[in-house]
Amino acid sequence: MEKTYVPKGKIAGKWHLVDASGQTLGRLATKIASLLIGKHSPEYTPGVVLEDHVVVINASQILANETRVAEKKYYRHSQYPGGLKQVTFERQMEKYPDRVIRFAVRGMLPKNKLTARYLDNLKIYPGAEHPHGAQDPQVLNLEN
């Protein structure tokens, strides 16, 4: 009978740096979600947050399918009657490119109580500068 492995003590998470320039939105989101969940690590255990952090730079330079760019809409509601707002993909990329990636990654994460904790470990910046140099994030090559 195999027992479930549960990591003991505080797990030191790694910091990963992902350059989003020239990357396709969906493929990038799946790889980021896998890193946040910790499936790349031998200590992976379902239901345990491994404290891996992902820093995404150049979020404003992601690529998307032409159909998605033309037809995708993001919705939010103010919780007041008639408060449904919609924003097109193009407009969202102009104003808040970080929200596009965050929304895509959120859709790839499991729908449970840990989703917010996973998203806390995701840092997204529209340009190449980020304030996490002290954590020494390891550059991650997503080309393979």
VMD Tcl script that builds the backbone (N, CA, C; Angstrom):
set m [mol new atoms 432]
animate dup $m
set s [atomselect $m all]
$s set {name element resname resid chain x y z} {
  {N N MET 1 A 0.843 -1.175 0.000}
  {CA C MET 1 A 0.000 0.000 0.000}
  {C C MET 1 A 0.891 1.242 0.000}
  {N N GLU 2 A 0.676 2.110 -0.968}
  {CA C GLU 2 A 1.458 3.338 -1.076}
  {C C GLU 2 A 0.832 4.431 -0.243}
  {N N LYS 3 A 1.679 5.178 0.447}
  {CA C LYS 3 A 1.186 6.278 1.248}
  {C C LYS 3 A 1.372 7.585 0.502}
  {N N THR 4 A 0.527 8.535 0.784}
  {CA C THR 4 A 0.623 9.843 0.157}
  {C C THR 4 A 1.775 10.615 0.766}
  {N N TYR 5 A 2.598 11.207 -0.096}
  {CA C TYR 5 A 3.724 11.997 0.372}
  {C C TYR 5 A 3.235 13.382 0.750}
  {N N VAL 6 A 3.552 13.810 1.957}
  {CA C VAL 6 A 3.217 15.158 2.410}
  {C C VAL 6 A 4.518 15.816 2.850}
  {N N PRO 7 A 4.890 16.928 2.208}
  {CA C PRO 7 A 6.145 17.576 2.596}
  {C C PRO 7 A 6.066 18.112 4.021}
  {N N LYS 8 A 7.153 17.955 4.753}
  {CA C LYS 8 A 7.207 18.397 6.145}
  {C C LYS 8 A 7.880 19.752 6.237}
  {N N GLY 9 A 7.418 20.586 7.140}
  {CA C GLY 9 A 8.049 21.880 7.389}
  {C C GLY 9 A 7.764 22.896 6.290}
  {N N LYS 10 A 8.505 23.973 6.318}
  {CA C LYS 10 A 8.358 25.060 5.355}
  {C C LYS 10 A 9.114 24.717 4.085}
  {N N ILE 11 A 8.442 24.786 2.968}
  {CA C ILE 11 A 9.061 24.475 1.690}
  {C C ILE 11 A 9.565 25.773 1.074}
  {N N ALA 12 A 10.839 25.808 0.758}
  {CA C ALA 12 A 11.417 27.002 0.138}
  {C C ALA 12 A 11.076 26.983 -1.343}
  {N N GLY 13 A 10.239 27.930 -1.754}
  {CA C GLY 13 A 9.842 28.001 -3.144}
  {C C GLY 13 A 10.884 28.677 -4.005}
  {N N LYS 14 A 10.822 28.411 -5.289}
  {CA C LYS 14 A 11.744 29.010 -6.241}
  {C C LYS 14 A 11.050 30.166 -6.940}
  {N N TRP 15 A 11.839 31.074 -7.457}
  {CA C TRP 15 A 11.332 32.187 -8.241}
  {C C TRP 15 A 11.702 31.943 -9.695}
  {N N HIS 16 A 10.706 32.021 -10.566}
  {CA C HIS 16 A 10.901 31.801 -11.992}
  {C C HIS 16 A 10.607 33.099 -12.731}
  {N N LEU 17 A 11.418 33.414 -13.735}
  {CA C LEU 17 A 11.230 34.593 -14.569}
  {C C LEU 17 A 10.828 34.128 -15.958}
  {N N VAL 18 A 9.668 34.607 -16.442}
  {CA C VAL 18 A 9.142 34.221 -17.745}
  {C C VAL 18 A 9.027 35.465 -18.610}
  {N N ASP 19 A 9.618 35.416 -19.793}
  {CA C ASP 19 A 9.507 36.503 -20.754}
  {C C ASP 19 A 8.348 36.176 -21.690}
  {N N ALA 20 A 7.298 37.004 -21.665}
  {CA C ALA 20 A 6.086 36.727 -22.431}
  {C C ALA 20 A 6.129 37.275 -23.849}
  {N N SER 21 A 7.173 37.959 -24.227}
  {CA C SER 21 A 7.204 38.549 -25.567}
  {C C SER 21 A 7.257 37.446 -26.623}
  {N N GLY 22 A 6.325 37.520 -27.563}
  {CA C GLY 22 A 6.254 36.545 -28.646}
  {C C GLY 22 A 5.607 35.231 -28.266}
  {N N GLN 23 A 5.108 35.083 -27.049}
  {CA C GLN 23 A 4.469 33.842 -26.603}
  {C C GLN 23 A 2.967 33.896 -26.877}
  {N N THR 24 A 2.385 32.753 -27.180}
  {CA C THR 24 A 0.940 32.648 -27.364}
  {C C THR 24 A 0.275 32.611 -25.996}
  {N N LEU 25 A -0.842 33.327 -25.864}
  {CA C LEU 25 A -1.493 33.501 -24.566}
  {C C LEU 25 A -1.856 32.181 -23.893}
  {N N GLY 26 A -2.539 31.290 -24.571}
  {CA C GLY 26 A -3.000 30.048 -23.962}
  {C C GLY 26 A -1.873 29.123 -23.560}
  {N N ARG 27 A -0.877 28.984 -24.432}
  {CA C ARG 27 A 0.246 28.099 -24.123}
  {C C ARG 27 A 1.070 28.646 -22.967}
  {N N LEU 28 A 1.220 29.961 -22.934}
  {CA C LEU 28 A 1.932 30.598 -21.826}
  {C C LEU 28 A 1.178 30.381 -20.511}
  {N N ALA 29 A -0.140 30.539 -20.558}
  {CA C ALA 29 A -0.954 30.399 -19.340}
  {C C ALA 29 A -0.891 28.985 -18.780}
  {N N THR 30 A -0.885 27.965 -19.635}
  {CA C THR 30 A -0.824 26.592 -19.129}
  {C C THR 30 A 0.501 26.316 -18.444}
  {N N LYS 31 A 1.594 26.825 -19.011}
  {CA C LYS 31 A 2.904 26.593 -18.406}
  {C C LYS 31 A 3.048 27.337 -17.081}
  {N N ILE 32 A 2.510 28.556 -17.024}
  {CA C ILE 32 A 2.563 29.317 -15.771}
  {C C ILE 32 A 1.726 28.637 -14.699}
  {N N ALA 33 A 0.534 28.152 -15.072}
  {CA C ALA 33 A -0.328 27.473 -14.108}
  {C C ALA 33 A 0.343 26.212 -13.568}
  {N N SER 34 A 1.014 25.480 -14.430}
  {CA C SER 34 A 1.712 24.278 -13.988}
  {C C SER 34 A 2.831 24.612 -13.009}
  {N N LEU 35 A 3.534 25.723 -13.258}
  {CA C LEU 35 A 4.581 26.149 -12.323}
  {C C LEU 35 A 4.001 26.562 -10.978}
  {N N LEU 36 A 2.896 27.307 -10.998}
  {CA C LEU 36 A 2.287 27.768 -9.746}
  {C C LEU 36 A 1.778 26.606 -8.903}
  {N N ILE 37 A 1.211 25.607 -9.551}
  {CA C ILE 37 A 0.699 24.445 -8.826}
  {C C ILE 37 A 1.858 23.628 -8.268}
  {N N GLY 38 A 2.988 23.601 -8.979}
  {CA C GLY 38 A 4.161 22.881 -8.509}
  {C C GLY 38 A 4.336 21.527 -9.151}
  {N N LYS 39 A 3.704 21.284 -10.293}
  {CA C LYS 39 A 3.794 19.971 -10.923}
  {C C LYS 39 A 5.180 19.667 -11.476}
  {N N HIS 40 A 6.029 20.662 -11.571}
  {CA C HIS 40 A 7.392 20.454 -12.054}
  {C C HIS 40 A 8.310 19.933 -10.949}
  {N N SER 41 A 7.851 19.972 -9.719}
  {CA C SER 41 A 8.688 19.669 -8.571}
  {C C SER 41 A 8.465 18.237 -8.078}
  {N N PRO 42 A 9.519 17.571 -7.605}
  {CA C PRO 42 A 9.331 16.237 -7.036}
  {C C PRO 42 A 8.552 16.253 -5.724}
  {N N GLU 43 A 8.460 17.413 -5.068}
  {CA C GLU 43 A 7.703 17.523 -3.826}
  {C C GLU 43 A 6.226 17.802 -4.065}
  {N N TYR 44 A 5.773 17.724 -5.321}
  {CA C TYR 44 A 4.383 18.050 -5.632}
  {C C TYR 44 A 3.428 17.152 -4.863}
  {N N THR 45 A 2.480 17.784 -4.205}
  {CA C THR 45 A 1.410 17.092 -3.515}
  {C C THR 45 A 0.124 17.845 -3.779}
  {N N PRO 46 A -0.928 17.172 -4.239}
  {CA C PRO 46 A -2.193 17.878 -4.457}
  {C C PRO 46 A -2.700 18.465 -3.144}
  {N N GLY 47 A -3.134 19.707 -3.192}
  {CA C GLY 47 A -3.678 20.349 -2.006}
  {C C GLY 47 A -2.655 21.080 -1.173}
  {N N VAL 48 A -1.384 21.119 -1.627}
  {CA C VAL 48 A -0.332 21.812 -0.892}
  {C C VAL 48 A 0.260 22.870 -1.816}
  {N N VAL 49 A 0.315 24.120 -1.363}
  {CA C VAL 49 A 0.923 25.194 -2.133}
  {C C VAL 49 A 2.416 25.177 -1.852}
  {N N LEU 50 A 3.232 25.014 -2.899}
  {CA C LEU 50 A 4.674 24.851 -2.724}
  {C C LEU 50 A 5.430 26.169 -2.707}
  {N N GLU 51 A 4.753 27.291 -2.765}
  {CA C GLU 51 A 5.358 28.619 -2.661}
  {C C GLU 51 A 6.322 28.944 -3.799}
  {N N ASP 52 A 6.104 28.379 -4.980}
  {CA C ASP 52 A 6.869 28.796 -6.150}
  {C C ASP 52 A 6.249 30.077 -6.684}
  {N N HIS 53 A 7.100 31.046 -7.026}
  {CA C HIS 53 A 6.636 32.328 -7.546}
  {C C HIS 53 A 7.017 32.434 -9.018}
  {N N VAL 54 A 6.148 33.062 -9.806}
  {CA C VAL 54 A 6.401 33.277 -11.227}
  {C C VAL 54 A 6.311 34.768 -11.496}
  {N N VAL 55 A 7.365 35.324 -12.083}
  {CA C VAL 55 A 7.410 36.730 -12.479}
  {C C VAL 55 A 7.343 36.763 -14.003}
  {N N VAL 56 A 6.315 37.404 -14.541}
  {CA C VAL 56 A 6.123 37.506 -15.988}
  {C C VAL 56 A 6.461 38.929 -16.407}
  {N N ILE 57 A 7.386 39.061 -17.360}
  {CA C ILE 57 A 7.731 40.379 -17.880}
  {C C ILE 57 A 7.302 40.471 -19.348}
  {N N ASN 58 A 7.221 41.684 -19.865}
  {CA C ASN 58 A 6.797 41.962 -21.238}
  {C C ASN 58 A 5.408 41.408 -21.534}
  {N N ALA 59 A 4.489 41.599 -20.611}
  {CA C ALA 59 A 3.124 41.094 -20.782}
  {C C ALA 59 A 2.395 41.799 -21.915}
  {N N SER 60 A 2.798 42.998 -22.256}
  {CA C SER 60 A 2.117 43.729 -23.324}
  {C C SER 60 A 2.503 43.226 -24.710}
  {N N GLN 61 A 3.438 42.275 -24.806}
  {CA C GLN 61 A 3.907 41.787 -26.097}
  {C C GLN 61 A 3.481 40.355 -26.383}
  {N N ILE 62 A 2.431 39.861 -25.731}
  {CA C ILE 62 A 1.966 38.504 -25.993}
  {C C ILE 62 A 1.239 38.455 -27.326}
  {N N LEU 63 A 1.143 37.262 -27.874}
  {CA C LEU 63 A 0.441 37.048 -29.126}
  {C C LEU 63 A -0.866 36.325 -28.853}
  {N N ALA 64 A -1.822 36.528 -29.747}
  {CA C ALA 64 A -3.099 35.831 -29.637}
  {C C ALA 64 A -3.636 35.592 -31.043}
  {N N ASN 65 A -4.523 34.654 -31.163}
  {CA C ASN 65 A -5.170 34.323 -32.416}
  {C C ASN 65 A -5.973 35.533 -32.914}
  {N N GLU 66 A -6.023 35.752 -34.233}
  {CA C GLU 66 A -6.759 36.894 -34.774}
  {C C GLU 66 A -8.236 36.838 -34.410}
  {N N THR 67 A -8.807 35.632 -34.388}
  {CA C THR 67 A -10.221 35.492 -34.017}
  {C C THR 67 A -10.437 35.905 -32.573}
  {N N ARG 68 A -9.530 35.505 -31.699}
  {CA C ARG 68 A -9.646 35.877 -30.283}
  {C C ARG 68 A -9.523 37.381 -30.117}
  {N N VAL 69 A -8.598 37.987 -30.828}
  {CA C VAL 69 A -8.413 39.438 -30.722}
  {C C VAL 69 A -9.679 40.158 -31.161}
  {N N ALA 70 A -10.337 39.653 -32.175}
  {CA C ALA 70 A -11.523 40.322 -32.705}
  {C C ALA 70 A -12.772 40.065 -31.862}
  {N N GLU 71 A -12.904 38.870 -31.285}
  {CA C GLU 71 A -14.177 38.485 -30.675}
  {C C GLU 71 A -14.173 38.367 -29.156}
  {N N LYS 72 A -13.006 38.210 -28.528}
  {CA C LYS 72 A -12.959 37.975 -27.085}
  {C C LYS 72 A -13.391 39.209 -26.309}
  {N N LYS 73 A -14.242 38.990 -25.299}
  {CA C LYS 73 A -14.689 40.061 -24.421}
  {C C LYS 73 A -14.510 39.601 -22.975}
  {N N TYR 74 A -14.140 40.543 -22.127}
  {CA C TYR 74 A -14.007 40.278 -20.698}
  {C C TYR 74 A -15.164 40.974 -19.988}
  {N N TYR 75 A -15.808 40.249 -19.075}
  {CA C TYR 75 A -16.977 40.773 -18.384}
  {C C TYR 75 A -16.679 40.948 -16.907}
  {N N ARG 76 A -17.303 41.968 -16.316}
  {CA C ARG 76 A -17.283 42.138 -14.869}
  {C C ARG 76 A -18.617 42.763 -14.474}
  {N N HIS 77 A -18.982 42.622 -13.217}
  {CA C HIS 77 A -20.271 43.123 -12.750}
  {C C HIS 77 A -20.057 43.896 -11.458}
  {N N SER 78 A -20.732 45.017 -11.328}
  {CA C SER 78 A -20.574 45.871 -10.152}
  {C C SER 78 A -21.479 45.454 -8.991}
  {N N GLN 79 A -22.265 44.413 -9.178}
  {CA C GLN 79 A -23.223 43.917 -8.186}
  {C C GLN 79 A -24.404 44.856 -7.990}
  {N N TYR 80 A -24.578 45.801 -8.884}
  {CA C TYR 80 A -25.752 46.654 -8.906}
  {C C TYR 80 A -26.587 46.281 -10.127}
  {N N PRO 81 A -27.903 46.526 -10.084}
  {CA C PRO 81 A -28.737 46.211 -11.257}
  {C C PRO 81 A -28.229 46.948 -12.499}
  {N N GLY 82 A -28.087 46.218 -13.568}
  {CA C GLY 82 A -27.597 46.805 -14.812}
  {C C GLY 82 A -26.117 47.092 -14.796}
  {N N GLY 83 A -25.370 46.482 -13.897}
  {CA C GLY 83 A -23.958 46.796 -13.718}
  {C C GLY 83 A -23.000 45.908 -14.479}
  {N N LEU 84 A -23.468 45.208 -15.523}
  {CA C LEU 84 A -22.588 44.350 -16.303}
  {C C LEU 84 A -21.770 45.195 -17.270}
  {N N LYS 85 A -20.467 45.094 -17.181}
  {CA C LYS 85 A -19.554 45.837 -18.053}
  {C C LYS 85 A -18.789 44.841 -18.904}
  {N N GLN 86 A -18.468 45.233 -20.129}
  {CA C GLN 86 A -17.661 44.376 -20.985}
  {C C GLN 86 A -16.551 45.193 -21.623}
  {N N VAL 87 A -15.425 44.543 -21.798}
  {CA C VAL 87 A -14.249 45.167 -22.386}
  {C C VAL 87 A -13.725 44.218 -23.454}
  {N N THR 88 A -13.341 44.740 -24.603}
  {CA C THR 88 A -12.798 43.903 -25.662}
  {C C THR 88 A -11.354 43.516 -25.340}
  {N N PHE 89 A -10.872 42.496 -26.022}
  {CA C PHE 89 A -9.503 42.027 -25.820}
  {C C PHE 89 A -8.507 43.123 -26.163}
  {N N GLU 90 A -8.732 43.823 -27.266}
  {CA C GLU 90 A -7.804 44.877 -27.690}
  {C C GLU 90 A -7.715 45.996 -26.661}
  {N N ARG 91 A -8.862 46.423 -26.153}
  {CA C ARG 91 A -8.896 47.505 -25.158}
  {C C ARG 91 A -8.210 47.061 -23.862}
  {N N GLN 92 A -8.448 45.805 -23.475}
  {CA C GLN 92 A -7.827 45.287 -22.246}
  {C C GLN 92 A -6.306 45.223 -22.399}
  {N N MET 93 A -5.830 44.858 -23.586}
  {CA C MET 93 A -4.384 44.801 -23.829}
  {C C MET 93 A -3.761 46.194 -23.826}
  {N N GLU 94 A -4.515 47.191 -24.255}
  {CA C GLU 94 A -4.003 48.561 -24.243}
  {C C GLU 94 A -3.855 49.086 -22.821}
  {N N LYS 95 A -4.898 48.879 -22.007}
  {CA C LYS 95 A -4.899 49.448 -20.654}
  {C C LYS 95 A -4.242 48.553 -19.616}
  {N N TYR 96 A -4.629 47.280 -19.570}
  {CA C TYR 96 A -4.177 46.364 -18.513}
  {C C TYR 96 A -3.760 45.011 -19.104}
  {N N PRO 97 A -2.583 44.927 -19.729}
  {CA C PRO 97 A -2.170 43.625 -20.286}
  {C C PRO 97 A -1.922 42.569 -19.205}
  {N N ASP 98 A -1.642 42.997 -17.978}
  {CA C ASP 98 A -1.439 42.027 -16.904}
  {C C ASP 98 A -2.728 41.284 -16.569}
  {N N ARG 99 A -3.858 41.945 -16.694}
  {CA C ARG 99 A -5.135 41.293 -16.385}
  {C C ARG 99 A -5.470 40.200 -17.388}
  {N N VAL 100 A -5.040 40.368 -18.635}
  {CA C VAL 100 A -5.298 39.349 -19.656}
  {C C VAL 100 A -4.591 38.053 -19.271}
  {N N ILE 101 A -3.325 38.150 -18.894}
  {CA C ILE 101 A -2.575 36.952 -18.516}
  {C C ILE 101 A -3.102 36.379 -17.208}
  {N N ARG 102 A -3.405 37.227 -16.231}
  {CA C ARG 102 A -3.921 36.750 -14.947}
  {C C ARG 102 A -5.249 36.003 -15.131}
  {N N PHE 103 A -6.119 36.516 -15.990}
  {CA C PHE 103 A -7.410 35.875 -16.231}
  {C C PHE 103 A -7.226 34.525 -16.924}
  {N N ALA 104 A -6.280 34.463 -17.871}
  {CA C ALA 104 A -6.021 33.201 -18.571}
  {C C ALA 104 A -5.430 32.162 -17.621}
  {N N VAL 105 A -4.497 32.575 -16.775}
  {CA C VAL 105 A -3.887 31.640 -15.821}
  {C C VAL 105 A -4.920 31.187 -14.801}
  {N N ARG 106 A -5.765 32.099 -14.364}
  {CA C ARG 106 A -6.796 31.733 -13.387}
  {C C ARG 106 A -7.725 30.663 -13.943}
  {N N GLY 107 A -8.022 30.738 -15.232}
  {CA C GLY 107 A -8.863 29.721 -15.852}
  {C C GLY 107 A -8.204 28.365 -15.928}
  {N N MET 108 A -6.871 28.315 -15.880}
  {CA C MET 108 A -6.136 27.054 -15.959}
  {C C MET 108 A -5.891 26.428 -14.581}
  {N N LEU 109 A -6.123 27.183 -13.518}
  {CA C LEU 109 A -5.894 26.670 -12.168}
  {C C LEU 109 A -7.116 25.894 -11.680}
  {N N PRO 110 A -6.936 24.995 -10.713}
  {CA C PRO 110 A -8.085 24.274 -10.170}
  {C C PRO 110 A -9.049 25.223 -9.465}
  {N N LYS 111 A -10.325 24.921 -9.572}
  {CA C LYS 111 A -11.360 25.780 -8.971}
  {C C LYS 111 A -11.611 25.321 -7.542}
  {N N ASN 112 A -10.770 25.787 -6.615}
  {CA C ASN 112 A -10.930 25.436 -5.207}
  {C C ASN 112 A -10.395 26.568 -4.340}
  {N N LYS 113 A -10.243 26.314 -3.051}
  {CA C LYS 113 A -9.816 27.359 -2.117}
  {C C LYS 113 A -8.372 27.798 -2.317}
  {N N LEU 114 A -7.588 27.022 -3.016}
  {CA C LEU 114 A -6.177 27.349 -3.203}
  {C C LEU 114 A -5.930 28.295 -4.377}
  {N N THR 115 A -6.932 28.550 -5.201}
  {CA C THR 115 A -6.744 29.370 -6.393}
  {C C THR 115 A -6.207 30.751 -6.051}
  {N N ALA 116 A -6.741 31.396 -5.052}
  {CA C ALA 116 A -6.287 32.736 -4.667}
  {C C ALA 116 A -4.852 32.692 -4.161}
  {N N ARG 117 A -4.474 31.637 -3.461}
  {CA C ARG 117 A -3.100 31.517 -2.971}
  {C C ARG 117 A -2.121 31.301 -4.107}
  {N N TYR 118 A -2.538 30.545 -5.121}
  {CA C TYR 118 A -1.687 30.379 -6.299}
  {C C TYR 118 A -1.503 31.720 -7.009}
  {N N LEU 119 A -2.578 32.466 -7.172}
  {CA C LEU 119 A -2.510 33.740 -7.899}
  {C C LEU 119 A -1.718 34.793 -7.133}
  {N N ASP 120 A -1.630 34.680 -5.809}
  {CA C ASP 120 A -0.793 35.600 -5.038}
  {C C ASP 120 A 0.684 35.438 -5.392}
  {N N ASN 121 A 1.061 34.260 -5.882}
  {CA C ASN 121 A 2.445 33.984 -6.236}
  {C C ASN 121 A 2.756 34.330 -7.690}
  {N N LEU 122 A 1.822 34.961 -8.387}
  {CA C LEU 122 A 2.021 35.361 -9.778}
  {C C LEU 122 A 2.191 36.869 -9.844}
  {N N LYS 123 A 3.319 37.316 -10.369}
  {CA C LYS 123 A 3.608 38.742 -10.516}
  {C C LYS 123 A 3.752 39.031 -12.010}
  {N N ILE 124 A 2.975 39.997 -12.522}
  {CA C ILE 124 A 2.955 40.290 -13.952}
  {C C ILE 124 A 3.278 41.761 -14.167}
  {N N TYR 125 A 4.196 42.026 -15.112}
  {CA C TYR 125 A 4.599 43.397 -15.420}
  {C C TYR 125 A 4.550 43.613 -16.929}
  {N N PRO 126 A 3.999 44.756 -17.377}
  {CA C PRO 126 A 3.859 44.992 -18.826}
  {C C PRO 126 A 5.191 45.224 -19.531}
  {N N GLY 127 A 6.190 45.712 -18.830}
  {CA C GLY 127 A 7.499 45.979 -19.436}
  {C C GLY 127 A 8.543 44.981 -18.978}
  {N N ALA 128 A 9.814 45.302 -19.274}
  {CA C ALA 128 A 10.909 44.392 -18.936}
  {C C ALA 128 A 11.418 44.591 -17.512}
  {N N GLU 129 A 11.040 45.697 -16.852}
  {CA C GLU 129 A 11.521 45.956 -15.501}
  {C C GLU 129 A 10.619 45.306 -14.470}
  {N N HIS 130 A 11.234 44.781 -13.421}
  {CA C HIS 130 A 10.471 44.220 -12.308}
  {C C HIS 130 A 11.261 44.442 -11.021}
  {N N PRO 131 A 10.577 44.561 -9.866}
  {CA C PRO 131 A 11.261 44.847 -8.599}
  {C C PRO 131 A 11.697 43.605 -7.825}
  {N N HIS 132 A 11.802 42.447 -8.482}
  {CA C HIS 132 A 12.101 41.208 -7.771}
  {C C HIS 132 A 13.518 40.722 -8.034}
  {N N GLY 133 A 14.443 41.636 -8.270}
  {CA C GLY 133 A 15.831 41.250 -8.513}
  {C C GLY 133 A 16.497 40.632 -7.299}
  {N N ALA 134 A 16.098 41.043 -6.102}
  {CA C ALA 134 A 16.696 40.517 -4.880}
  {C C ALA 134 A 16.373 39.038 -4.675}
  {N N GLN 135 A 15.259 38.575 -5.215}
  {CA C GLN 135 A 14.883 37.168 -5.071}
  {C C GLN 135 A 15.638 36.277 -6.058}
  {N N ASP 136 A 16.375 36.877 -6.998}
  {CA C ASP 136 A 17.164 36.164 -7.997}
  {C C ASP 136 A 16.314 35.140 -8.753}
  {N N PRO 137 A 15.296 35.603 -9.511}
  {CA C PRO 137 A 14.471 34.654 -10.253}
  {C C PRO 137 A 15.261 33.990 -11.372}
  {N N GLN 138 A 15.065 32.695 -11.540}
  {CA C GLN 138 A 15.741 31.927 -12.568}
  {C C GLN 138 A 14.977 32.078 -13.880}
  {N N VAL 139 A 15.689 32.433 -14.944}
  {CA C VAL 139 A 15.047 32.615 -16.241}
  {C C VAL 139 A 14.589 31.254 -16.752}
  {N N LEU 140 A 13.330 31.186 -17.152}
  {CA C LEU 140 A 12.731 29.940 -17.583}
  {C C LEU 140 A 12.542 29.979 -19.089}
  {N N ASN 141 A 13.073 29.000 -19.794}
  {CA C ASN 141 A 12.933 28.922 -21.232}
  {C C ASN 141 A 11.690 28.101 -21.559}
  {N N LEU 142 A 10.697 28.720 -22.185}
  {CA C LEU 142 A 9.432 28.040 -22.498}
  {C C LEU 142 A 9.366 27.567 -23.931}
  {N N GLU 143 A 10.475 27.594 -24.659}
  {CA C GLU 143 A 10.466 27.236 -26.066}
  {C C GLU 143 A 10.346 25.734 -26.287}
  {N N ASN 144 A 10.701 24.909 -25.306}
  {CA C ASN 144 A 10.675 23.468 -25.517}
  {C C ASN 144 A 9.345 22.868 -25.281}
}
mol reanalyze $m
mol bondsrecalc $m
mol representation Tube
mol addrep $m
